Amino acid sequence: METPVAEPRPKTFRTTDVECAAYLIVLGWELSQHERRSNRSLFHFLPEAARAAEDFYDAANPYQKFAETMRALKQQMNESRASRAEGGAR
């Protein structure tokens, strides 16, 4: 019988979700590193922040609703800007 090998603990919890990163910071988690990969940001936190990040995605979490609302408003703003640009190009 083989002895199970423990997986190494990740050095950091990482996310590309800026709303989730902001949520963790509001909760008091320190951003340990930020890096750019191609056209995206990667935010690093202590591994223990992963549990708090899971809570962020709970639909009952008011911060999640706030983030969803912000994304919807940004989309409306971008669509309005695009339609104005199309109208001005005619």
Order of alpha helices (4+ residues) and beta strands (2+ residues): beta-alpha-beta-beta-alpha-alpha
